[in-house]
Amino acid sequence: MKLWGGRFTKPTNELVDEYTASIRFDQKLAQFDIQGSLAHVEMLAKCNIISDEDAATISKGLKVVAQKINAGEAELTEDNEDIHMNVEKLLIDEVGPVGGKLHTGRSRNDQVALDMRLYLRDALITLNQLLLNVQQSLYTQAKDNLDTVLPGYTHLQRAQPVLFGHHMMAYVFMFQRDMERLQDSWKRVNQSPLGAGALAGTSFPIDRHFVAEKLNFDGICDNSLDAVSDRDFVVEFLSNASLISVHLSRLCEELVQWSSAEFNFVELDDAFCTGSSMMPQKKNPDVAELVRGKTGRVVGNLIGMLTTLKGLPLAYNKDMQEDKEGMFDTVETLKGALALFAPMIETMDVKKENMYEAVAKDYSNATDLADYLVGKDLPFREAHAVVGQVVLHCINENKYLLDLKLEEFQEFSSLIEGDIYDVLSPKAVVNARNVAGGTARNRVEEQIEKAEKLFEASDEWIEKHAKQISVLIAE
């Protein structure tokens, strides 16, 4: 007989059990389910809903159950449907019928909402740390490449030269926004739904705030209907995770391009590449490609969750069982990608000479020639037209701007003088962008200094919130 089967006259169909059971994936919530139950049973005793003796027996039994689950000694079965019923069944087997008092004043509806929030709090800490590691690997490459000039692109066409360090710092700030979104979501995740019951609360004189404080929540969900049916925090996480994945994918695309023979700007360490079963010369950037590929999976989990929720009336519906697999999968997918990314970036060999040679053989300094003429009081539109003619001449002559003799320059404008060669050198072009956020070396150094302060703040956030959720089950 099911623990809820009192009003039923026959057992559920075996196919129904198999189809509706969630234990194969929600067992990930075991430690969080037991954490919540320990706080709940302590509250029941505090409020004189159960005796102190019963609460002590149940607490001791829950800790034994936790040890058995962690050691792989507990049998979790589909007959008991989900992690909540499995834990309760294991508890009753351990301490006898008194274990049935644990569920007083709560429902699986508020219980699962609690477990998911506890799980996601833990995931937010881990993902913030992994993102910080990725940022720091990019930061290291930026510091090591403050004099490395790289072709900058728009429309995947050579545009203007930039420092490679500047390019790396762009991703540092991109991932900073990702971290800030995750951190901001904490205040919406960290609200306790326990005590909402199935949908309307409970008739027992429970103390919801006590449980919230025991579990280090910042507060409680204010409306019982909303508490059990809200999955906004899951959607928000999946949305944030999708942006992280998109940012990783964009960088992966560049790594794949840069490591090709056509670019040959970087070489990824052998430890993060694979070979071909047929072509012995191949060194494939499979990690970058797979991270890029898994972006679709993460975004798909977001779309799946939104689609599940879009037609649901209040309060809880069985459809909401679909909230877990996508969230679990996204967390694990992101953890795997970020854990690989930091060492892959840190060990990447930057081919400085190849980058510089590429910059020297393009027309990405053309804007600086136009700016030079503007400095000679020629209107920008006229300067733009003049430089366009110069570039066309170079293309026809198979030359680059720095290949032209001064007389050739002066055929297009008498304003051009001998100092033009200094103006058009790649490093001069880079350092001319001496504006806040620009690619000049001193501006990139400013970005690096700012990043260092951001890293300190992130460290503090992680340490603070890791302490906040350190609710431990005694051995």
Order of alpha helices (4+ residues) and beta strands (2+ residues): alpha-alpha-alpha-alpha-alpha-alpha-beta-beta-alpha-beta-alpha-beta-alpha-alpha-beta-alpha-alpha-beta-alpha-alpha-alpha-alpha-alpha-alpha-alpha
